[in-house]
Amino acid sequence: MMGGALAGRRVLLVEDEYFLADELDSALTDAGAKVLGPVASVRAALDLLHHEPAPDVAMLDVSLSGEMVYPVADALASRGVPFLFATGYDRVALPERYAAMRRLEKPVDVSAVLRELGRLLGGGG
């Protein structure tokens, strides 16, 4: 599909909508990425970050069954891992520290997620 910037890269996928997570997992795998997850909770994401080598990039659903993903975002930011949010929330609902973060509005287009993750990795678009 769209190898390029994602080929061989480790992508953390944090998404609680099963069908979207499955579709993104397949698309990322087709693009040559190694998908960490998908995981549907903050605890599972933090566990992955603790036990796996750091991802190269991540996509984070902001609300995971009502639990906000910000502890995962904080952990990624502290490690210098670029990420984007996928959310139905508008920008003003995000904490100030993440107000300028790249955000895709749900429902997200899978090709847009791949393109944005590639951009975060410096692969253009």
N, C-alpha and C positions, 0 to 999 in steps of 0.2 A: 504494500500500500504506500505509505509515506515515510520510508526509512529516515534518511537524513539525520537530523539532530537527535532523534530519539533512539536510533539504532545503537544497541549495546548499553543504553543508559538504564539506570535503576529509577523507577518511578513509583513513589508511594501514592496509592489510591485510597482515599478515605471517603467513602460514600455509602449511605445506608439505604438508598433505593436500589433494590436488588437488580432490576432489569437494566437500569442505567449503569450500575457497577459492572454488570456482566458485559454490556455492550462496550464500555470503555476498556475493560480488561482485554477483550478480544481485539479491539482496534489498536491498543498499545502493543499487544503481542505481535500483531500483524506488522506493526511499524518497527519491530525489532527490539522493543524495550523489554526489560525484565521488570514485571510488575510485582511490587511488594503489596500484598493484599489481593483484592480489595478488602478493607476492613470497615466495619460499620459502627465502631465506638471509639471514644477517646482512649479508653483503657487498652484496647487491642492495638491501636496505632502507636501509643507510647511503648507498649511491649515490643512491637516490631522495631521501633527506633532503638530500643535498649539492646535487643538481641541480634540485630542484623547490621551489616555495614550501612553507613548513611546513604540515603537515596541521593540521586543527582538533582531531582526535582519532584514536586508533589502537587496533587490536586486535592483540595480539601472542601468537602461539603460543610457549610457553616453549622447547620443544625443536624445533629445525629440523634434522631428520635427524641428531640427536645434538649439534648445535651450540646452545649456549644463547644466547638472544636478548638477554641483558642489555646488551651494547654499544648496541643499538638503544634499549632502555628508558632507558639513561643519556643518550643523545643527546636523546631526547624530553623527559626530565625537565629537562635543562639548558635547554631552550627553553620550558619551561612548557606543553608539550602534554600534555593528559590522555590516559591510555590504560588499558586493562585487559588482563589476561592470560587466555588460554584454555589450559588445561593439564590433564594427567592427574596432575600432581604435587600433593601436598597443601601447605598453607600453610607448614609447617615446612621444606620443601625449598627455598623461595625465600630469596634473600639477605635478611639482616635489613633492609636499606634498602627492600626491597619487600614486607616481610611484611604491611603494612597495605593494600597495593594491592588494588584490586578484582580478583577472580579468578573466572572461570567454569570449572567442571569439565567436562572432556570425557567423553562426547560432549556438545557444546554444542547448545543449541536456537537456531536462527537468530533467532527472534523475541526470545529473551532477549538475544542479542548486540545487536540493534538497540535494544532497550529500554535496556540498560546504556550503550551509546554515547550515546544521547539524554540519559540522566541525567548523564553526564559533561559534556555540553554545556549542562547546566542546563535541560534540557527536561522534567524530571519523569520520569514513567514511565507 
